[in-house]
Amino acid sequence: MSTATVARVLHKSGYIAEETRKQVEAAISETGYRMNIVAQGLRKQQTMSIGHILHSIVPNPFYAGVALGVEQEALKQGWSVLMINAQGDAQRERLGVETLIQRRVDAILFTTAVFEANVNLALEAGLQVVQIQQATTVPTHQVTTDNYIGSVAAMEHLISLGHRRIAYIGAGPLYVHEDAAFLDRLGQVERERFSGYVTTLQKYQIPLDGQLVAFGRYYTLEYDKNSDDGYVYTKQFLQLAQRPTAIFATCDILAAGALQAIYEQSLRVPNDISLVGFDNTYAPYLSPPLTTVELPMLDIGKAAVRIVLEQGEQESSTSWVQQQVRLSTRLVVRSSTGPAPELHQALFLSENVGKISL
């Protein structure tokens, strides 16, 4: 057969008769033929490799989930991935960018960038750059998720269960109630999540109680229960004269800390207090399994790789067009949420009328 016919089978492009395709695939299998990726890259003036700089690989599984999606899509297309863990450190991130430039990668993905100057460094080297989930102000390709809609869905769920005192634990600077500029100081992701919380309260005419809002860190690399902001802030909420009936934590790690604080007070989830997380990483493995907003981690990584491949097919840099892919979130309801305590008590009594003897 002609080389063009074989090439169409190898690259899965163009029309090819089914019988012809089977014959070529049989010959490939019999001979053990493999495409020479290096030669292919030289012809295209590409190394067919992608650098992926992760904010950190532990303890938040979100980054590992995105990295897996990147790897799966890249390997599917015959590309390789070089991964670097910045551990949340700007200097390590810069060294990672410099290393990847030296390795002549065709693109760098940031999940998520620590310091925007490092993103500029990659752009100045002439590389494609994709920022994932939380982008800096540097204009690049982006893959993000609709955190606002996810937050609204979580709040609607809790309010539908009768909850009105709903606490919020997020990541960001110290929260000051009635500070009009507070939202501007939050990162993109947390700004969307907190906005969803606030606007849903307003929709149902529920006052925003500053005592029920706390901001800190999603996590620390060195775990200590007393430095876990989910644990610490939940303890504070539970000491209020009128404690919350539900807590919305914007990361499953924060929610896990909240669970520990709740159990220390001999309270039950969800009978005494309901709990919702965000990202669906640890959520299925906690006790009880956690209601949470799911982030499509694998799809995020795959979308970032597809942007790189699509841009690589452009004939010149003058045709560069910034791509912004936005993926949906979804609420996954499990057994950590239930009716507000007063409704739970009323439901219990109604179900047991005639069964209770005094």
FIROVEX-402841 format. One record per atom (N, C-alpha, C): residue in three letters; x, y negated, z negated. Coordinates in steps of 0.05 Angstrom, whole numbers, plus 5000, padded with zeros to 4 digits. Example, Ala and Ser with C-alpha at 12.3 -4.5 7.8 and 13.67 -1.06 7.14 Angstrom:
REM residues 2
ALA526451144844ALA524650904844ALA526450664844SER525750454858SER527350214857SER525849994843
This chain:
REM residues 358
MET501750245000MET500050005000MET501849755000SER500649535007SER502149285008SER502749184980THR504849024977THR505548914951THR503248734941ALA501948594960ALA499748414952ALA497448574939THR496948814950THR494748974939THR495549064911VAL497949164908VAL498849254882VAL498849024862ALA499648784871ALA499748544853ALA496948474843ARG494948504861ARG492248434853ARG491348624831VAL492148884832VAL491449074811VAL492849004785LEU495548944787LEU497148894763LEU496148644749HIS495348434764HIS494548184752HIS491548164749LYS490148374757LYS487248374754LYS485948124766SER486848064791SER485847824804SER485147894833GLY483047764844GLY482247814871GLY480748074875TYR479548104898TYR477948344903TYR479748584909ILE478948804898ILE480349054904ILE478349284903ALA478449464923ALA476549684924ALA477049864900GLU474949984889GLU475150144865GLU476950384870GLU476750514892GLU478450744898GLU481350664900THR481850434913THR484650334915THR485750274888ARG484150144871ARG485050074844ARG485850324828LYS484150534830LYS484750784816LYS487450904826GLN487850894852GLN490351014863GLN492850864853VAL492650594852VAL494850434843VAL495350484813GLU493250494797GLU493550544768GLU494650824763ALA493951014780ALA495051284777ALA498051284782ALA498851134803ALA501751124809ALA503250984787ILE502050774775ILE503350634753ILE503750824730SER501650974723SER501851164701SER503851384707GLU503951484731GLU505751704738GLU508751614737THR509251374746THR512051274748THR512951134723GLY511051064705GLY511750914681GLY512550634687TYR511550524709TYR512350254717TYR511450044697ARG513149844692ARG512449614675ARG513349364689MET511649154688MET512448904700MET514848784686ASN516548644700ASN518848514689ASN518048234681ILE517348204655ILE516247944646ILE518347724648VAL520947794643VAL523047594644VAL523247484672ALA523347664692ALA523547574720ALA521047404728GLN518747494719GLN516347354725GLN516447064713GLY517447044688GLY517646784676GLY519646604690LEU521946714699LEU523846554714LEU522646444739ARG521146604753ARG519846514778ARG517946284773LYS516546294750LYS514646084743LYS515845864727GLN518545894721GLN519945704704GLN518545694676GLN517845924666GLN516745954640GLN518146184625THR518046164599THR519046384583THR516746574575MET514246484581MET511846634573MET511846704544SER512546504528SER512546534499SER511246294486ILE510046334463ILE508646134448ILE509746124420GLY510345884410GLY511145854382GLY508645794365HIS508445924342HIS506145874325HIS507245814297ILE506745564288ILE507645474262ILE505245474243LEU505345634223LEU503245654203LEU503845484179HIS501745354169HIS502045194145HIS503145364122SER502045604120SER503045804101SER501746074108ILE503046284101ILE501946554107ILE500446674083VAL501146574059VAL499746664035VAL499346414017PRO497346413999PRO495546633994PRO492946614010ASN492646414028ASN490146384042ASN490046554067PRO488446764068PRO488246944091PRO487346804117PHE486246564115PHE485346424139PHE487546404160TYR489946334151TYR492246304169TYR492946564182ALA492946784167ALA493547044178ALA491447124198GLY488947064193GLY486847124212GLY487146984239VAL487846724238VAL488346574262VAL490746684277ALA492946754261ALA495346854274ALA494747124288LEU493047284277LEU492347534290LEU490847484316GLY489047294316GLY487647224341GLY489547124362VAL491546954354VAL493546854373VAL495147094385GLU495947274368GLU497647494377GLU496047684396GLN493547734389GLN491947914406GLN491547804434GLU490847544436GLU490347424462GLU492947394478ALA495147324464ALA497647294478ALA498647554490LEU498547774474LEU499348034483LEU497648134506LYS495048074504LYS493248154526LYS494048024552GLN495147784551GLN495947644576GLN498847674582GLY500247844568GLY503047894573GLY505047684562TRP504147534543TRP505747334531TRP506647424503SER508847304493SER509847364466SER509447124448VAL509447184422VAL509046974401VAL511246984381LEU512446744376LEU514446714355LEU513046554332MET512846674309MET511446554287MET513246464265ILE512746224255ILE514346104234ILE512546014211ASN513246074187ASN511746004163ASN512945754150ALA511545524151ALA512645274140ALA512345254110GLN510645424098GLN510145424069GLN509345144059GLY507844994076GLY506844734068GLY509044524065ASP511444574076ASP513644394072ASP514344254099ALA514443984099ALA514943834124ALA517643894135GLN519743924118GLN522343974129GLN522544254141ARG521344454128ARG521344724140ARG519844714167GLU517744554168GLU516144534193GLU517944414215ARG519444204209ARG521144074228ARG523244274239LEU524544424220LEU526544614228LEU525244834246GLY522744894240GLY521245084257GLY520844984285VAL520144734288VAL519744604314VAL522444604329GLU524544524316GLU527144524329GLU528044794338THR527544994322THR528245274329THR526645364354LEU524145304354LEU522445384377LEU523245234403ILE524044984400ILE524944834424ILE527444974435GLN529245044417GLN531745184425GLN531145454438ARG529045584429ARG528245844441ARG526745804467ARG526245554475ARG525045494501ARG522145604503VAL520645594482VAL517945674483VAL516445484502ASP514145574513ASP512545404531ASP510545234516ALA509945304492ALA507945154476ALA508345204447ILE507345024430ILE507345064401ILE504545014391LEU503645204374LEU501045174360LEU501645104331PHE500144914320PHE500344844292PHE497844924277THR498045104258THR495745174241THR496545154212THR496144934199THR495644664209THR498144504204ALA498444284219ALA500944124216ALA501144004189VAL503644004178VAL504143884152VAL504743584156PHE506243514177PHE507243234181PHE507043174211GLU505642954217GLU505042894245GLU507542834261ALA509642734248ALA512142684263ALA513242944276ASN512743174264ASN513643424275ASN511943504299VAL509443424300VAL507843464324VAL508843294347ASN509643044340ASN510742864361ASN513442974372LEU514943104354LEU517543214362LEU517143434384ALA515043594380ALA514443804400ALA513543684426LEU511943474424LEU510943334449LEU513243204464GLU515043074449GLU517242944462GLU519143134476ALA519043394468ALA520743594481ALA519343694506GLY517043594513GLY515643664537GLY513943924534LEU513344004510LEU511844254505LEU508844194504GLN507344394511GLN504444384505GLN504144414475VAL502244274464VAL501744284435VAL498744324431VAL498044514413VAL495244554405VAL495144534375GLN493544354365GLN493144334336GLN490544484329ILE490744644308ILE488544824301ILE487344744274GLN484744724274GLN482944684251GLN483244404239GLN485544314230GLN485744044219GLN487943894234ALA487043724252ALA488943584270ALA489943324257THR492343244264THR493342984256THR492242774276THR493142524273THR492242314291THR493642324318VAL495642494321VAL497142524346VAL495242654367PRO494942534390PRO493142654411PRO494342894424THR493243134419THR494043384432THR491543544437HIS491943784449HIS489743974450HIS488944054422GLN486344114418GLN485444184391GLN483444414392VAL483544584372VAL481444784367VAL480444744339THR477944664336THR476844614309THR474244764306THR473144754282THR470544884276THR468644674266ASP466044724268ASP464044534259ASP463544574229ASN465344454213ASN465144474184ASN462644334173TYR461844124186TYR459543974176TYR457044154177ILE456544284199ILE454244454202ILE454344684182GLY456744794178GLY457045014158GLY456344924130SER457244674123SER456644564097SER453644524093VAL452444414113VAL449544364112VAL448044624109ALA448844834123ALA447545094121ALA447745204092ALA450045174080ALA450445264052ALA448645114033MET448444854036MET446844694019MET443844744023GLU443044774048GLU440244834053GLU439445104040HIS441245294041HIS440745554029HIS440345523999LEU442045373985LEU441845343956LEU439345193949ILE438744983964ILE436344823958ILE433844983962SER433845153983SER431445323988SER430945523965LEU433045573949LEU432845753926LEU432045603900GLY431545343903GLY430645183881GLY432845033866HIS435245053875HIS437444913861HIS437344613867ARG437744453846ARG437844163849ARG440444053837ARG441544193817ARG444144103805ARG446244283818ILE447344193840ILE449344343855ILE452044203854ALA453944343842ALA456644223839ALA458244283865TYR460244113869TYR461944133893TYR464844133884ILE466344323894ILE469244333890ILE470644333917GLY472144133922GLY473544113948GLY476544053944ALA477844003967ALA480743943967ALA481143663976GLY482643503961GLY483143233968GLY484043063945PRO484042793948PRO484842613926PRO482842613904LEU483542483882LEU481742463859LEU479142323868TYR476942443861TYR474342343869TYR473442113850VAL472641893862VAL471641663847VAL468741623857HIS466841653839HIS464041633846HIS463441343856GLU461841333877GLU460941083889GLU463240923902ASP465341063909ASP467640943924ASP466940973953ALA466240743966ALA465340753994ALA467540844013ALA470040814005ALA472240884023ALA473341164018PHE472041314000PHE473141573992PHE473241764016LEU471141774033LEU471141954056LEU473541904074ASP474341654077ASP476541594095ASP479141704086ARG479341764060ARG481841874049ARG482042174051LEU479842294059LEU479842594062LEU480942674089GLY481942914090GLY482743034116GLY480243094132GLN480543144158GLN478343194176GLN476543414166VAL477643644158VAL476043874150VAL474443814125GLU475743714104GLU474343664080GLU472343434082ARG472943244100ARG471043024105ARG468443124116GLU468643314135GLU466243434146GLU464643594125ARG466043744109ARG464743914089ARG463343744067PHE464743544058PHE463543374037PHE461243204049SER461443124074SER459242974087SER456843144089GLY457143404095GLY454843584096GLY453543614069TYR455143624048TYR454043644020TYR452443394014VAL453543154019VAL452342904011VAL449742854028THR449842894054THR447542834070THR445243024065THR445843274057THR443643464051THR442343394025LEU443943304005LEU442743193980LEU440842963986GLN441842784003GLN440142554010GLN437642634025LYS437842834042LYS435442924057LYS433243004038TYR433943134016TYR431943233996TYR431643043972GLN432742803975GLN432442593955GLN433542693927ILE435742833928ILE437142923904ILE439442733899PRO439542603876PRO441642413870PRO444442543870LEU446442403880LEU449142503879LEU450242443851ASP450842653836ASP451842623809ASP454942653809GLY456342433803GLY459242433803GLY460442633785GLN459042713764GLN460042913745GLN460143193757LEU458743233779LEU458543493792LEU460343513817VAL462143323821VAL463943323844VAL466843313834ALA468443493845ALA471243503837ALA472943573862PHE475243443864PHE477143493886PHE479843563874GLY481143753886GLY483843833877GLY485343963900ARG486444203896ARG487944353916ARG486344603923TYR486644693948TYR485444943956TYR486845173940TYR489445153938TYR490945363926TYR493845273920THR495345423905THR498145373901THR499545633909LEU502145613918LEU503545853926LEU504246023902GLU504745903879GLU505246053855GLU502646053838TYR501446283837TYR498746293823TYR499046283793ASP497346103782ASP497146083753ASP494246003748LYS492746163733LYS489946113729LYS489345833720ASN491045733702ASN490545463691ASN491245233710SER492445303733SER492945103753SER491145143777ASP489345343775ASP487445403796ASP485145203793ASP484845023813ASP482944813810ASP480044913811GLY479545133824GLY476845253823GLY476145343795TYR478045463781TYR477645543753TYR477445303735VAL479245113737VAL479344883719VAL476844713721TYR476044653746TYR473644473749TYR471044613742THR470944873746THR468545023738THR468245023708LYS470445053693LYS470345033664LYS469244763655GLN470144553669GLN469144283663GLN466144263668PHE465244373691PHE462344363697PHE460744503676LEU461744733667LEU460144893648LEU460044773620GLN461744573615GLN461744433589GLN459844193588LEU458644133611LEU456743903612LEU454243973597ALA452943763586ALA450443813571ALA448343943589GLN448343853614GLN446543983634GLN448344093656ARG449044343654ARG450844463672ARG449544513700PRO451144543721PRO449944593747PRO448744873748THR446744903766THR445545173770THR446845313794ALA448545163809ALA449845273832ALA452445123837ILE454445253848ILE456945133856ILE457545193885PHE458244983900PHE459145013927PHE462144953928ALA463745163932ALA466645133934ALA467545153963THR469244963972THR469844954001THR472145134009CYS472645343994CYS474645544001CYS474145793984ASP474346023995ASP473846273979ASP475746293956ILE478146183958ILE480046193936ILE479046023913LEU477945783919LEU476745623898LEU474345763885ALA472845903901ALA470546053891ALA471346273873ALA473646403880ALA474646623863ALA475446513835GLY476646283834GLY477246153809GLY474746083793ALA472745993808ALA470145923795ALA468946173782LEU469046393796LEU468046643785LEU469346713758GLN471946683757GLN473346753732GLN472446573709ALA472146313715ALA471146133694ALA468346203685ILE466646273704ILE463846343697ILE463746593680TYR465246793687TYR465247043671TYR466447003643GLU468346823641GLU469546763614GLU467446653595GLN465446523606GLN463246413590GLN460946603586SER461446853594SER459347073592SER456847003608LEU457146853630LEU454846793647LEU454846983670ARG452547013682ARG452147203704ARG451747063731VAL452847173752VAL452447073779VAL450847283794PRO448447213805PRO447346943807PRO445246873787ASN444647043767ASN442447003749ASN442646733735ASP445046663725ASP445446413710ASP446446193728ILE448046263747ILE449146063765ILE449846183792SER449146053813SER449746153840SER452346033850LEU453546173869LEU456246083879LEU456446133909VAL457445923924VAL457845943952VAL460745863958GLY462046013976GLY464745953984GLY464845854013PHE467245854024PHE467645754051PHE470045894063ASP469746024085ASP471746144104ASP471346444108ASN470146584088ASN469646874091ASN472247034093THR474046984075THR476547134073THR476447334050TYR476447234025TYR476247404002TYR473347473995ALA471447334007ALA468647353999ALA467547633998PRO468047814018PRO466848074016PRO467948253994TYR470248173983TYR471648353964TYR471448253935LEU470048033931LEU469647943903LEU467248083891SER466848043865SER464548163851SER463047953836PRO460547903844PRO459148023867PRO460247923893PRO459648063915PRO460447963942PRO459347683946LEU461047513957LEU460447223957LEU458947133982THR456846973977THR455646823999THR457646614008THR458146584034THR460146404043THR459646314072VAL461046104080VAL460846004107VAL463246124122GLU462646274143GLU464646424158GLU465946254179LEU468646254179LEU470246124200LEU471046344220PRO470746304246PRO471446504266PRO474446514271MET475946624252MET478946604252MET480146724277LEU479346964285LEU480447084309LEU479846924334ASP477346824336ASP476546664359ASP478146404361ILE478746284338ILE480246044337ILE483046084350GLY484346304341GLY487046364352GLY486946424381LYS484946574390LYS484746644418LYS484146404435ALA482546224425ALA481945974441ALA484345804445ALA486145794424ALA488545634426ALA490445744448VAL490646014449VAL492346134470VAL491146084498ARG488546104500ARG487246064526ARG487745774537ILE487845584518ILE488445304527ILE491245294538VAL493145424525VAL495945424535VAL496045554563LEU494745774567LEU494845914592LEU493545744615GLU491245624608GLU489845464628GLU491545224636GLN492845094616GLN494444864623GLN496944944638GLY497945184632GLY500345284647GLY499845324676GLU497245354684GLU496545394712GLU496345134727GLN496444904712GLN496344644726GLN498944604741GLU498844474763GLU501144444781GLU503144244771SER502244034756SER504043834747SER503143714721SER504943574707SER504243454682SER502243224685THR502143114710THR500342894715THR497442974713SER496943234715SER494143334714SER493343424685TRP495143354666TRP494643424638TRP492043294628VAL490243454617VAL487843354606VAL487543464578GLN487043294559GLN486843384531GLN484243554529GLN484643794518GLN482443974514GLN481743994484GLN479143984478GLN478244004450GLN476044224449VAL476844444437VAL474944674434VAL473844664406ARG471244674404ARG469944664377ARG468144914374LEU468745074354LEU467345324350LEU465345304327SER463345474328SER461245464308SER462045624283THR460745544260THR460945694235THR458245824230ARG458146004211ARG455546124204ARG455546204175LEU453246174163LEU452846244135LEU452446544132VAL453946674115VAL453646964109VAL452546984081VAL450047074079VAL448747084052VAL449347354040ARG450447354015ARG450847594000ARG449647563972SER450547713953SER449147723928SER450047523907SER451747323914SER452547133894SER450646893892THR448546893908THR446646673907THR443846793902GLY442346653885GLY439546733879GLY438046493870PRO435446533862PRO433846303853PRO435146153830ALA434545893828ALA435445743805ALA434445873780PRO435945853757PRO435346003733PRO432445983724GLU431245743725GLU428445713717GLU426545863735LEU427245863761LEU425546023780LEU426046323777HIS428546393770HIS429146673766HIS427646783742GLN427446613721GLN426046703697GLN423046723703ALA421846533718ALA419046553725ALA418446793742LEU420346853761LEU420047083778LEU420147343762PHE421947353742PHE422247593725PHE419647643710LEU418447423699LEU416047453683LEU413747543700SER413547423724SER411247503742SER411447783751GLU413947893755GLU414248163763GLU413748363741ASN413848263716ASN413748453693ASN411248403676VAL409248263687VAL406748223673VAL405448493667GLY404848543643GLY403648803635GLY405649013627LYS408248953634LYS410349143627LYS411749083601ILE411448823592ILE412848733569ILE411048753545SER411948893524SER410448923499SER411748763477LEU410148613463LEU411248443441LEU411048603415
